[in-house]
Amino acid sequence: MNPEEVTIVIEDDGTVVESEDFFKKLPAQTVLVFLRKGEKWRGAGSLIHDALSKLYCATRKNEMAGQIRELLAGEDAPEKIHIISQYLDMLETNIDAEERHKDEDWFEGLNKKYKTKSDVMRNNAQTRIRSYFTTAKEQVEKECKGLIKDDLIAALDTIFNRLKSEDFHGSYFDRTDRSGNSMCDRKGWFQCEGPFDSKTCDKFHTINPFASRGYRQLFGLWNLDHIIEKSRVVIPCLIEAAQKRNKMQELNWENVYKLLFTRNNLKLVQIGCHKKAARATENCSWEDFLIS
């Protein structure tokens, strides 16, 4: 068989394994499907049979039933099959366990300081937010000099203090959070919010990293994506604002904060929906970062 005529996809959601680097990031025991040229990932018949036979014990019964009905009624859409496959897999996991001693396998390889799954997931969110701050500061330090650099570093220091007061938005991935900021439901289910130029995900990508160690690792392939790009748009506009402002104007650090670290400009996106194409910039101007 000609290797160029084979497509490799992940069994759960049909994501194409396009490169060796992507393959190396997949957790152990990830099931792959090899497709010949022209083949598509199917298998709905047996999956639906199993799903319906086990539906009575599913914790998300109504939602799952609705999605199965949609799959049966709609046109042939292989990308929907992952919904059933994933939920069936979840029936075999310890999804409700939260404490370490109740699901030791989930915590394998993690520091002993983490006592609950939500502790780990909070740290996951905090790590991503901290990395956004670090890269933003590094870009300013690299591209600016003199008083402009001093002004921007001072603004970033203010932003950092705000991040600390918000616990670096660890609540984004915490299913026990009750502030309304969590991106998942109380069971730990996350839904892909679609590409930057779409309001929703039309491929029904979902994941529950609380279910198993494998799903926790796969969640690392989900991006917390900036709709208005951080490095190409937000930071350059901020630098331009610092350069053009007059003595009567102040930098609007709160708007910078909103665009870099809040859900006003962040979307949780499965890697299959993550677009790397250049984006329109009409929604952001250097004038947005000044207060008269």
Backbone as CSV, one residue per row, in Angstrom:
resi,resn,N_x,N_y,N_z,CA_x,CA_y,CA_z,C_x,C_y,C_z
1,MET,0.842,-1.193,0.000,0.000,0.000,0.000,0.881,1.248,0.000
2,ASN,0.557,2.186,-0.857,1.304,3.437,-0.941,1.026,4.289,0.293
3,PRO,2.072,4.629,1.097,1.859,5.426,2.320,1.172,6.753,2.051
4,GLU,1.369,7.295,0.851,0.764,8.584,0.525,-0.743,8.485,0.350
5,GLU,-1.244,7.256,0.207,-2.676,7.060,0.019,-3.373,6.667,1.314
6,VAL,-2.653,6.733,2.439,-3.213,6.369,3.738,-3.395,7.619,4.595
7,THR,-4.561,7.740,5.197,-4.835,8.826,6.137,-4.999,8.232,7.528
8,ILE,-4.324,8.815,8.513,-4.406,8.326,9.888,-5.220,9.319,10.708
9,VAL,-6.235,8.813,11.411,-7.076,9.680,12.236,-7.187,9.104,13.638
10,ILE,-7.511,9.967,14.603,-7.761,9.523,15.971,-9.167,8.951,16.047
11,GLU,-9.290,7.792,16.671,-10.579,7.106,16.706,-11.671,7.952,17.346
12,ASP,-11.343,8.656,18.435,-12.363,9.362,19.201,-13.109,10.411,18.403
13,ASP,-12.363,11.265,17.667,-13.038,12.397,17.030,-12.673,12.608,15.572
14,GLY,-11.866,11.710,15.013,-11.562,11.813,13.595,-10.505,12.835,13.233
15,THR,-9.811,13.400,14.240,-8.757,14.370,13.952,-7.639,13.701,13.155
16,VAL,-7.222,14.337,12.059,-6.182,13.780,11.201,-4.811,13.962,11.853
17,VAL,-4.024,12.895,11.892,-2.649,12.961,12.387,-1.784,13.374,11.202
18,GLU,-1.461,14.666,11.137,-0.841,15.219,9.938,0.680,15.233,9.979
19,SER,1.260,15.133,11.169,2.713,15.248,11.245,3.270,14.352,12.342
20,GLU,4.570,14.122,12.274,5.239,13.313,13.286,5.228,14.020,14.633
21,ASP,5.356,15.366,14.614,5.332,16.129,15.864,3.995,15.967,16.569
22,PHE,2.909,16.026,15.803,1.577,15.846,16.382,1.427,14.438,16.941
23,PHE,1.931,13.444,16.199,1.847,12.052,16.647,2.570,11.862,17.979
24,LYS,3.731,12.504,18.141,4.518,12.343,19.358,3.829,12.948,20.573
25,LYS,2.913,13.892,20.359,2.212,14.530,21.469,1.020,13.713,21.955
26,LEU,0.620,12.715,21.186,-0.536,11.907,21.574,-0.190,11.036,22.775
27,PRO,-1.105,10.906,23.733,-0.838,10.070,24.906,-0.789,8.593,24.544
28,ALA,-0.158,7.824,25.417,-0.099,6.378,25.210,-1.508,5.802,25.157
29,GLN,-1.677,4.741,24.406,-2.944,4.025,24.258,-3.961,4.762,23.382
30,THR,-3.549,5.851,22.724,-4.461,6.506,21.794,-4.741,5.563,20.625
31,VAL,-6.011,5.351,20.321,-6.391,4.443,19.240,-6.441,5.211,17.925
32,LEU,-5.768,4.679,16.913,-5.721,5.315,15.600,-6.462,4.464,14.578
33,VAL,-7.000,5.116,13.572,-7.686,4.433,12.481,-6.957,4.776,11.181
34,PHE,-6.601,3.758,10.404,-5.903,3.948,9.135,-6.916,3.830,7.996
35,LEU,-6.984,4.846,7.174,-7.961,4.884,6.091,-7.262,4.867,4.737
36,ARG,-7.756,4.021,3.840,-7.253,4.038,2.468,-7.797,5.264,1.738
37,LYS,-7.208,5.572,0.617,-7.645,6.708,-0.175,-9.127,6.578,-0.515
38,GLY,-9.885,7.611,-0.211,-11.315,7.599,-0.498,-12.171,7.108,0.650
39,GLU,-11.559,6.451,1.647,-12.322,5.955,2.788,-12.578,7.069,3.793
40,LYS,-13.663,6.928,4.527,-13.992,7.856,5.599,-14.203,7.070,6.879
41,TRP,-13.994,7.724,8.001,-14.151,7.050,9.290,-15.627,6.892,9.611
42,ARG,-16.081,5.626,9.564,-17.472,5.309,9.855,-17.535,4.293,10.990
43,GLY,-18.649,3.633,11.136,-18.843,2.658,12.200,-20.037,2.998,13.055
44,ALA,-20.893,3.865,12.544,-22.027,4.342,13.330,-22.970,3.216,13.733
45,GLY,-23.114,2.209,12.877,-24.078,1.155,13.175,-23.821,0.458,14.497
46,SER,-22.619,-0.089,14.661,-22.308,-0.809,15.897,-22.233,0.133,17.082
47,LEU,-21.736,1.343,16.866,-21.643,2.306,17.962,-23.023,2.694,18.468
48,ILE,-23.944,2.917,17.550,-25.299,3.293,17.947,-25.971,2.151,18.704
49,HIS,-25.756,0.927,18.226,-26.341,-0.234,18.920,-25.839,-0.300,20.362
50,ASP,-24.536,-0.170,20.550,-23.967,-0.217,21.897,-24.449,0.958,22.739
51,ALA,-24.510,2.124,22.114,-24.919,3.316,22.860,-26.344,3.181,23.370
52,LEU,-27.235,2.710,22.500,-28.631,2.579,22.906,-28.800,1.522,23.991
53,SER,-27.984,0.455,23.934,-28.103,-0.603,24.934,-27.591,-0.158,26.299
54,LYS,-26.699,0.839,26.309,-26.120,1.314,27.564,-26.681,2.666,27.995
55,LEU,-27.575,3.198,27.212,-28.032,4.560,27.439,-28.652,4.748,28.816
56,TYR,-29.291,3.705,29.343,-29.994,3.833,30.612,-29.069,4.220,31.750
57,CYS,-27.764,3.920,31.640,-26.857,4.207,32.747,-25.984,5.427,32.483
58,ALA,-26.226,6.133,31.382,-25.413,7.314,31.069,-25.874,8.494,31.902
59,THR,-24.928,9.246,32.446,-25.280,10.392,33.283,-25.778,11.563,32.455
60,ARG,-25.475,11.562,31.152,-25.923,12.639,30.265,-26.961,12.074,29.292
61,LYS,-27.924,11.331,29.826,-28.867,10.554,29.029,-29.609,11.397,27.992
62,ASN,-30.246,12.473,28.414,-31.068,13.251,27.492,-30.251,13.864,26.369
63,GLU,-29.109,14.418,26.729,-28.261,15.041,25.713,-27.739,14.005,24.731
64,MET,-27.313,12.857,25.271,-26.773,11.801,24.419,-27.848,11.273,23.473
65,ALA,-29.053,11.063,24.003,-30.149,10.556,23.179,-30.464,11.525,22.050
66,GLY,-30.463,12.815,22.362,-30.738,13.815,21.342,-29.697,13.814,20.248
67,GLN,-28.443,13.646,20.623,-27.373,13.643,19.633,-27.428,12.389,18.764
68,ILE,-27.806,11.255,19.363,-27.947,10.028,18.575,-29.082,10.171,17.570
69,ARG,-30.204,10.754,18.013,-31.332,10.954,17.096,-30.926,11.848,15.928
70,GLU,-30.148,12.881,16.226,-29.699,13.786,15.169,-28.798,13.058,14.179
71,LEU,-27.931,12.195,14.710,-27.038,11.431,13.844,-27.834,10.513,12.926
72,LEU,-28.869,9.873,13.469,-29.670,8.943,12.685,-30.516,9.666,11.641
73,ALA,-30.983,10.865,11.987,-31.901,11.578,11.107,-31.182,12.376,10.025
74,GLY,-29.952,12.789,10.307,-29.245,13.661,9.380,-28.559,12.912,8.262
75,GLU,-27.855,13.685,7.443,-27.091,13.097,6.358,-25.873,12.371,6.927
76,ASP,-25.230,11.591,6.081,-24.058,10.845,6.520,-22.967,11.831,6.930
77,ALA,-22.628,11.865,8.225,-21.639,12.827,8.723,-20.694,12.125,9.682
78,PRO,-19.588,11.568,9.183,-18.668,10.794,10.026,-18.111,11.569,11.203
79,GLU,-17.995,12.899,11.063,-17.410,13.661,12.163,-18.264,13.611,13.420
80,LYS,-19.543,13.210,13.288,-20.409,13.138,14.466,-20.222,11.842,15.250
81,ILE,-19.587,10.871,14.640,-19.473,9.561,15.276,-18.693,9.637,16.580
82,HIS,-17.763,10.585,16.683,-16.940,10.671,17.892,-17.778,10.940,19.129
83,ILE,-18.958,11.539,18.964,-19.819,11.828,20.111,-20.199,10.529,20.812
84,ILE,-20.670,9.560,20.029,-21.082,8.283,20.596,-19.881,7.519,21.127
85,SER,-18.814,7.478,20.345,-17.615,6.749,20.749,-17.072,7.273,22.069
86,GLN,-17.035,8.592,22.195,-16.479,9.193,23.403,-17.354,8.915,24.618
87,TYR,-18.658,9.050,24.472,-19.550,8.820,25.602,-19.516,7.362,26.051
88,LEU,-19.418,6.437,25.085,-19.312,5.027,25.452,-18.047,4.784,26.264
89,ASP,-16.968,5.402,25.834,-15.704,5.262,26.557,-15.834,5.804,27.972
90,MET,-16.564,6.911,28.123,-16.711,7.532,29.430,-17.465,6.641,30.418
91,LEU,-18.305,5.748,29.897,-19.046,4.859,30.785,-18.117,3.938,31.566
92,GLU,-16.900,3.751,31.046,-15.950,2.846,31.679,-14.967,3.583,32.588
93,THR,-15.126,4.878,32.771,-14.166,5.655,33.556,-14.739,6.047,34.912
94,ASN,-13.849,6.562,35.749,-14.238,7.024,37.084,-14.434,8.535,37.028
95,ILE,-15.377,8.950,36.219,-15.519,10.360,35.870,-15.911,11.235,37.051
96,ASP,-16.658,10.696,38.003,-17.145,11.509,39.120,-16.131,11.650,40.252
97,ALA,-15.122,10.773,40.276,-14.118,10.847,41.344,-13.369,12.169,41.259
98,GLU,-13.142,12.793,42.397,-12.442,14.074,42.443,-11.132,13.966,43.229
99,GLU,-11.152,13.248,44.359,-9.961,13.149,45.199,-8.954,12.146,44.640
100,ARG,-7.708,12.387,44.926,-6.612,11.565,44.402,-6.754,10.098,44.798
101,HIS,-7.105,9.840,46.043,-7.148,8.453,46.509,-8.275,7.651,45.870
102,LYS,-9.209,8.337,45.198,-10.322,7.638,44.561,-10.053,7.312,43.090
103,ASP,-8.981,7.882,42.536,-8.650,7.611,41.130,-7.154,7.840,40.924
104,GLU,-6.344,6.992,41.525,-4.889,7.150,41.501,-4.328,7.159,40.083
105,ASP,-4.911,6.360,39.195,-4.390,6.274,37.831,-4.448,7.623,37.121
106,TRP,-5.483,8.400,37.384,-5.645,9.711,36.738,-4.464,10.623,37.067
107,PHE,-3.898,10.476,38.273,-2.841,11.364,38.757,-1.433,10.849,38.442
108,GLU,-1.340,9.729,37.732,-0.021,9.150,37.463,0.894,10.164,36.767
109,GLY,2.100,10.322,37.316,3.069,11.242,36.737,2.957,12.671,37.225
110,LEU,1.972,12.959,38.077,1.770,14.317,38.571,2.342,14.486,39.975
111,ASN,2.694,15.706,40.313,3.241,16.027,41.623,2.265,15.633,42.736
112,LYS,2.813,15.134,43.825,1.994,14.683,44.948,1.226,15.825,45.617
113,LYS,1.611,17.069,45.327,0.926,18.199,45.959,-0.519,18.321,45.495
114,TYR,-0.835,17.740,44.338,-2.201,17.820,43.829,-3.065,16.759,44.502
115,LYS,-4.078,17.203,45.215,-4.943,16.287,45.960,-6.260,16.004,45.246
116,THR,-6.643,16.899,44.328,-7.893,16.703,43.590,-7.662,16.950,42.100
117,LYS,-8.570,16.438,41.292,-8.488,16.659,39.852,-8.635,18.144,39.518
118,SER,-9.493,18.817,40.257,-9.695,20.240,39.990,-8.450,21.056,40.319
119,ASP,-7.658,20.604,41.304,-6.377,21.269,41.578,-5.493,21.236,40.334
120,VAL,-5.450,20.074,39.696,-4.619,19.902,38.504,-5.131,20.773,37.360
121,MET,-6.440,20.759,37.162,-7.009,21.502,36.046,-6.909,23.012,36.263
122,ARG,-7.021,23.451,37.518,-6.818,24.877,37.808,-5.391,25.281,37.436
123,ASN,-4.441,24.436,37.802,-3.052,24.728,37.473,-2.835,24.742,35.960
124,ASN,-3.545,23.863,35.259,-3.462,23.822,33.799,-3.873,25.167,33.207
125,ALA,-5.000,25.697,33.673,-5.468,26.995,33.177,-4.503,28.112,33.567
126,GLN,-4.040,28.090,34.813,-3.122,29.125,35.290,-1.822,29.131,34.487
127,THR,-1.335,27.944,34.153,-0.098,27.842,33.377,-0.259,28.494,32.009
128,ARG,-1.403,28.270,31.384,-1.632,28.875,30.068,-1.715,30.400,30.173
129,ILE,-2.425,30.891,31.181,-2.563,32.336,31.339,-1.211,32.974,31.663
130,ARG,-0.442,32.335,32.532,0.895,32.860,32.850,1.776,32.915,31.602
131,SER,1.655,31.906,30.747,2.481,31.890,29.533,2.102,33.042,28.609
132,TYR,0.814,33.404,28.570,0.398,34.540,27.749,1.009,35.836,28.278
133,PHE,1.029,35.968,29.606,1.633,37.167,30.187,3.135,37.211,29.880
134,THR,3.798,36.083,30.062,5.246,36.028,29.847,5.617,36.378,28.414
135,THR,4.914,35.806,27.444,5.237,36.082,26.043,4.911,37.526,25.667
136,ALA,3.853,38.085,26.266,3.519,39.487,26.004,4.626,40.401,26.527
137,LYS,5.101,40.128,27.730,6.164,40.946,28.318,7.457,40.809,27.527
138,GLU,7.770,39.594,27.103,8.987,39.378,26.314,8.925,40.138,24.994
139,GLN,7.740,40.185,24.378,7.593,40.906,23.114,7.805,42.403,23.312
140,VAL,7.252,42.940,24.399,7.434,44.364,24.702,8.912,44.665,24.952
141,GLU,9.561,43.834,25.738,10.976,44.063,26.055,11.853,43.982,24.810
142,LYS,11.463,43.151,23.864,12.247,42.974,22.647,12.032,44.106,21.647
143,GLU,10.797,44.612,21.553,10.453,45.557,20.492,10.456,47.018,20.933
144,CYS,10.625,47.279,22.235,10.554,48.661,22.726,11.848,49.075,23.425
145,LYS,12.043,50.398,23.492,13.213,50.946,24.173,12.823,52.196,24.957
146,GLY,13.688,52.593,25.862,13.552,53.866,26.555,12.273,54.032,27.348
147,LEU,11.716,55.256,27.289,10.533,55.590,28.072,9.310,54.786,27.644
148,ILE,9.212,54.483,26.358,8.088,53.681,25.863,8.098,52.310,26.544
149,LYS,9.260,51.722,26.597,9.404,50.415,27.246,9.063,50.511,28.729
150,ASP,9.534,51.569,29.396,9.256,51.745,30.828,7.757,51.869,31.087
151,ASP,7.072,52.649,30.240,5.626,52.833,30.401,4.877,51.506,30.252
152,LEU,5.275,50.732,29.257,4.578,49.477,28.994,4.871,48.430,30.072
153,ILE,6.093,48.390,30.553,6.431,47.451,31.625,5.646,47.799,32.888
154,ALA,5.478,49.102,33.153,4.684,49.533,34.311,3.233,49.081,34.160
155,ALA,2.693,49.211,32.934,1.318,48.770,32.682,1.197,47.259,32.857
156,LEU,2.201,46.526,32.389,2.183,45.069,32.525,2.308,44.642,33.984
157,ASP,3.037,45.411,34.781,3.122,45.110,36.214,1.747,45.245,36.870
158,THR,1.001,46.268,36.457,-0.358,46.453,36.970,-1.246,45.281,36.559
159,ILE,-1.094,44.858,35.311,-1.863,43.719,34.805,-1.515,42.448,35.573
160,PHE,-0.229,42.272,35.877,0.195,41.077,36.614,-0.446,41.032,38.000
161,ASN,-0.521,42.180,38.659,-1.163,42.231,39.977,-2.643,41.885,39.874
162,ARG,-3.268,42.311,38.791,-4.671,41.966,38.566,-4.814,40.455,38.349
163,LEU,-3.900,39.880,37.599,-3.929,38.434,37.374,-3.796,37.674,38.691
164,LYS,-2.917,38.131,39.559,-2.751,37.470,40.857,-4.039,37.541,41.664
165,SER,-4.709,38.684,41.618,-5.961,38.829,42.371,-7.057,37.930,41.811
166,GLU,-6.943,37.569,40.531,-7.915,36.677,39.882,-7.441,35.226,39.884
167,ASP,-6.356,34.952,40.629,-5.791,33.607,40.711,-5.440,33.066,39.326
168,PHE,-4.995,33.967,38.453,-4.589,33.613,37.092,-5.662,32.800,36.364
169,HIS,-6.912,33.098,36.692,-8.072,32.497,36.023,-8.042,30.969,36.025
170,GLY,-7.591,30.408,37.131,-7.622,28.953,37.263,-9.027,28.396,37.174
171,SER,-10.013,29.229,37.438,-11.413,28.782,37.409,-11.859,28.349,36.018
172,TYR,-11.155,28.763,34.978,-11.569,28.422,33.617,-11.720,26.912,33.411
173,PHE,-10.830,26.119,34.039,-10.843,24.670,33.827,-11.293,23.896,35.069
174,ASP,-11.865,24.575,36.032,-12.225,23.964,37.316,-13.716,23.640,37.357
175,ARG,-14.050,22.351,37.387,-15.462,21.974,37.392,-16.135,22.236,38.731
176,THR,-15.354,22.481,39.784,-15.947,22.772,41.093,-16.176,24.267,41.291
177,ASP,-15.732,25.084,40.349,-15.896,26.531,40.469,-17.367,26.909,40.320
178,ARG,-17.823,27.815,41.162,-19.223,28.248,41.119,-19.340,29.749,40.850
179,SER,-18.278,30.348,40.336,-18.299,31.785,40.060,-18.927,32.107,38.710
180,GLY,-19.130,31.069,37.896,-19.665,31.289,36.559,-18.590,31.468,35.503
181,ASN,-17.321,31.335,35.891,-16.224,31.536,34.945,-15.726,30.245,34.309
182,SER,-16.132,29.101,34.844,-15.630,27.832,34.325,-16.114,27.592,32.901
183,MET,-15.241,27.016,32.088,-15.585,26.702,30.706,-16.237,25.331,30.568
184,CYS,-16.309,24.585,31.666,-16.917,23.259,31.608,-18.156,23.218,32.492
185,ASP,-18.938,22.132,32.355,-20.086,21.978,33.238,-19.641,21.292,34.532
186,ARG,-20.566,20.974,35.394,-20.212,20.450,36.716,-19.672,19.030,36.674
187,LYS,-19.857,18.348,35.555,-19.275,17.016,35.386,-17.867,17.092,34.796
188,GLY,-17.517,18.263,34.254,-16.194,18.432,33.669,-16.165,18.383,32.153
189,TRP,-17.331,18.476,31.509,-17.389,18.418,30.050,-17.090,19.783,29.440
190,PHE,-16.154,19.786,28.498,-15.819,20.979,27.731,-16.327,20.804,26.306
191,GLN,-16.826,21.866,25.733,-17.247,21.853,24.339,-16.383,22.822,23.546
192,CYS,-15.924,22.370,22.396,-15.159,23.243,21.506,-16.044,24.418,21.098
193,GLU,-15.464,25.618,21.124,-16.221,26.821,20.781,-16.039,27.236,19.326
194,GLY,-15.355,26.387,18.555,-15.225,26.626,17.126,-14.088,27.556,16.763
195,PRO,-13.759,27.640,15.473,-12.676,28.510,15.009,-12.933,29.974,15.356
196,PHE,-11.889,30.784,15.245,-11.996,32.193,15.621,-13.057,32.933,14.815
197,ASP,-13.342,32.452,13.593,-14.291,33.148,12.730,-15.675,32.497,12.728
198,SER,-15.935,31.628,13.713,-17.243,30.983,13.832,-17.770,31.147,15.256
199,LYS,-19.073,31.137,15.398,-19.674,31.271,16.720,-19.737,29.939,17.460
200,THR,-19.765,28.840,16.712,-19.864,27.520,17.324,-18.986,26.523,16.580
201,CYS,-18.838,25.336,17.166,-18.115,24.236,16.523,-19.130,23.349,15.813
202,ASP,-19.000,23.233,14.501,-19.963,22.420,13.752,-19.551,20.954,13.675
203,LYS,-18.457,20.598,14.379,-17.996,19.207,14.382,-18.275,18.512,15.718
204,PHE,-18.947,19.212,16.623,-19.382,18.622,17.894,-18.224,18.116,18.751
205,HIS,-17.079,18.781,18.713,-15.947,18.358,19.536,-16.265,18.555,21.019
206,THR,-16.105,17.509,21.794,-16.271,17.582,23.244,-15.169,16.765,23.900
207,ILE,-14.892,17.063,25.164,-13.901,16.283,25.899,-14.150,16.455,27.393
208,ASN,-13.821,15.415,28.140,-13.886,15.508,29.598,-12.553,15.031,30.168
209,PRO,-11.630,15.959,30.429,-10.309,15.572,30.939,-10.348,15.004,32.349
210,PHE,-11.471,15.143,33.047,-11.607,14.586,34.392,-11.877,13.076,34.353
211,ALA,-12.176,12.539,33.177,-12.603,11.149,33.070,-11.458,10.153,33.217
212,SER,-10.323,10.445,32.594,-9.213,9.492,32.626,-7.902,10.221,32.372
213,ARG,-6.812,9.544,32.674,-5.488,10.129,32.436,-5.290,10.417,30.945
214,GLY,-5.763,9.512,30.089,-5.625,9.710,28.653,-6.340,10.957,28.169
215,TYR,-7.559,11.174,28.666,-8.301,12.363,28.254,-7.689,13.628,28.858
216,ARG,-7.117,13.501,30.050,-6.409,14.655,30.627,-5.244,15.057,29.727
217,GLN,-4.519,14.074,29.219,-3.389,14.363,28.344,-3.855,14.894,26.989
218,LEU,-4.927,14.327,26.459,-5.458,14.812,25.184,-5.930,16.260,25.276
219,PHE,-6.373,16.655,26.459,-6.844,18.025,26.640,-5.723,19.033,26.386
220,GLY,-4.487,18.578,26.514,-3.358,19.448,26.223,-3.302,19.873,24.768
221,LEU,-4.023,19.162,23.893,-4.069,19.511,22.477,-5.187,20.500,22.166
222,TRP,-5.952,20.873,23.182,-6.987,21.895,23.001,-6.360,23.260,23.270
223,ASN,-6.649,24.213,22.404,-6.046,25.539,22.505,-6.991,26.540,23.161
224,LEU,-6.424,27.371,24.031,-7.136,28.533,24.547,-6.738,29.675,23.619
225,ASP,-7.558,29.885,22.602,-7.182,30.687,21.440,-7.653,32.135,21.555
226,HIS,-6.784,33.069,21.183,-7.170,34.481,21.121,-7.886,34.753,19.800
227,ILE,-9.084,35.292,19.873,-9.834,35.640,18.664,-9.097,36.757,17.923
228,ILE,-8.821,37.851,18.633,-7.933,38.894,18.117,-6.537,38.517,18.588
229,GLU,-5.640,38.275,17.671,-4.367,37.651,18.002,-3.506,38.493,18.938
230,LYS,-2.905,37.799,19.884,-2.085,38.453,20.906,-0.818,39.065,20.312
231,SER,-0.005,38.250,19.672,1.316,38.699,19.226,1.279,39.537,17.960
232,ARG,0.319,39.261,17.080,0.265,39.966,15.801,-0.573,41.232,15.837
233,VAL,-1.491,41.323,16.806,-2.413,42.458,16.802,-2.421,43.208,18.132
234,VAL,-2.751,42.517,19.229,-2.953,43.209,20.504,-1.682,43.920,20.970
235,ILE,-0.576,43.198,21.064,0.665,43.809,21.555,1.181,44.885,20.600
236,PRO,1.193,44.663,19.274,1.601,45.746,18.369,0.732,47.000,18.505
237,CYS,-0.581,46.823,18.682,-1.462,47.984,18.869,-1.152,48.695,20.182
238,LEU,-0.853,47.928,21.213,-0.490,48.515,22.504,0.801,49.326,22.378
239,ILE,1.785,48.782,21.696,3.056,49.487,21.505,2.839,50.773,20.706
240,GLU,2.018,50.694,19.674,1.734,51.882,18.864,1.025,52.949,19.696
241,ALA,0.123,52.518,20.575,-0.578,53.467,21.443,0.403,54.180,22.365
242,ALA,1.354,53.435,22.910,2.356,54.031,23.800,3.227,55.036,23.054
243,GLN,3.475,54.772,21.796,4.309,55.658,20.988,3.571,56.934,20.582
244,LYS,2.254,56.844,20.384,1.493,57.969,19.845,0.750,58.782,20.902
245,ARG,0.660,58.295,22.115,-0.132,58.996,23.121,0.505,60.338,23.485
246,ASN,-0.367,61.283,23.847,0.134,62.580,24.304,0.158,62.615,25.828
247,LYS,0.597,63.726,26.379,0.777,63.819,27.825,-0.531,63.747,28.599
248,MET,-1.648,64.002,27.920,-2.947,63.991,28.589,-3.607,62.613,28.552
249,GLN,-2.991,61.677,27.893,-3.585,60.351,27.734,-2.857,59.299,28.571
250,GLU,-3.619,58.303,29.018,-3.062,57.181,29.767,-3.313,55.884,29.002
251,LEU,-2.468,54.913,29.251,-2.658,53.608,28.626,-3.841,52.887,29.277
252,ASN,-4.690,52.340,28.454,-5.871,51.624,28.939,-5.497,50.162,29.194
253,TRP,-4.870,49.917,30.338,-4.394,48.566,30.628,-5.542,47.589,30.837
254,GLU,-6.709,48.095,31.246,-7.852,47.202,31.458,-8.314,46.571,30.141
255,ASN,-8.221,47.330,29.051,-8.598,46.769,27.754,-7.573,45.734,27.300
256,VAL,-6.307,45.994,27.613,-5.258,45.009,27.317,-5.546,43.719,28.081
257,TYR,-5.878,43.875,29.344,-6.184,42.721,30.199,-7.353,41.923,29.620
258,LYS,-8.387,42.631,29.219,-9.583,41.971,28.690,-9.257,41.152,27.442
259,LEU,-8.430,41.706,26.561,-8.126,41.026,25.304,-7.130,39.878,25.466
260,LEU,-6.273,39.964,26.451,-5.252,38.927,26.621,-5.685,37.774,27.517
261,PHE,-6.539,38.065,28.516,-6.741,37.065,29.566,-8.191,36.707,29.887
262,THR,-9.161,37.325,29.245,-10.548,37.019,29.596,-11.290,36.382,28.431
263,ARG,-12.439,35.849,28.743,-13.232,35.145,27.740,-13.867,36.089,26.726
264,ASN,-13.673,37.381,26.920,-14.098,38.324,25.890,-13.342,38.082,24.587
265,ASN,-12.108,37.553,24.714,-11.283,37.347,23.520,-10.634,35.964,23.495
266,LEU,-11.067,35.067,24.369,-10.510,33.716,24.410,-11.581,32.687,24.063
267,LYS,-11.196,31.693,23.264,-12.089,30.584,22.935,-11.337,29.278,23.159
268,LEU,-12.034,28.296,23.720,-11.448,26.970,23.874,-11.707,26.191,22.592
269,VAL,-10.629,25.761,21.934,-10.755,25.203,20.588,-10.003,23.875,20.473
270,GLN,-10.702,22.850,20.007,-10.053,21.576,19.718,-9.113,21.772,18.534
271,ILE,-8.004,21.056,18.518,-6.956,21.304,17.534,-7.462,21.223,16.095
272,GLY,-8.481,20.411,15.865,-9.036,20.302,14.521,-9.751,21.556,14.060
273,CYS,-10.140,22.412,15.011,-10.825,23.666,14.679,-9.899,24.878,14.792
274,HIS,-8.644,24.624,15.126,-7.711,25.741,15.318,-7.138,26.181,13.981
275,LYS,-7.493,27.379,13.551,-7.001,27.919,12.287,-5.807,28.826,12.546
276,LYS,-4.772,28.661,11.729,-3.571,29.479,11.883,-3.511,30.613,10.868
277,ALA,-4.562,30.765,10.087,-4.574,31.801,9.058,-4.603,33.188,9.679
278,ALA,-4.121,34.171,8.917,-4.164,35.560,9.374,-5.609,35.985,9.569
279,ARG,-5.837,36.868,10.543,-7.191,37.255,10.906,-7.411,38.743,10.678
280,ALA,-8.660,39.098,10.491,-8.989,40.506,10.297,-8.652,41.302,11.551
281,THR,-8.179,42.531,11.370,-7.744,43.345,12.509,-8.644,44.545,12.749
282,GLU,-9.770,44.617,12.035,-10.599,45.809,12.165,-11.219,45.955,13.554
283,ASN,-11.199,44.894,14.348,-11.778,44.958,15.684,-10.804,45.463,16.738
284,CYS,-9.621,45.857,16.324,-8.626,46.327,17.283,-7.800,47.448,16.665
285,SER,-7.659,48.552,17.400,-6.880,49.697,16.945,-6.045,50.220,18.101
286,TRP,-4.936,50.872,17.797,-4.089,51.425,18.849,-4.858,52.430,19.702
287,GLU,-5.866,53.080,19.115,-6.662,54.059,19.860,-7.477,53.410,20.980
288,ASP,-7.720,52.087,20.852,-8.479,51.372,21.884,-7.709,51.273,23.197
289,PHE,-6.413,51.539,23.155,-5.578,51.365,24.336,-5.182,52.684,24.989
290,LEU,-5.947,53.730,24.674,-5.680,55.038,25.269,-6.921,55.581,25.964
291,ILE,-6.700,56.254,27.088,-7.768,56.932,27.818,-7.421,58.415,27.868
292,SER,-8.332,59.238,27.378,-8.075,60.688,27.358,-8.372,61.312,28.716
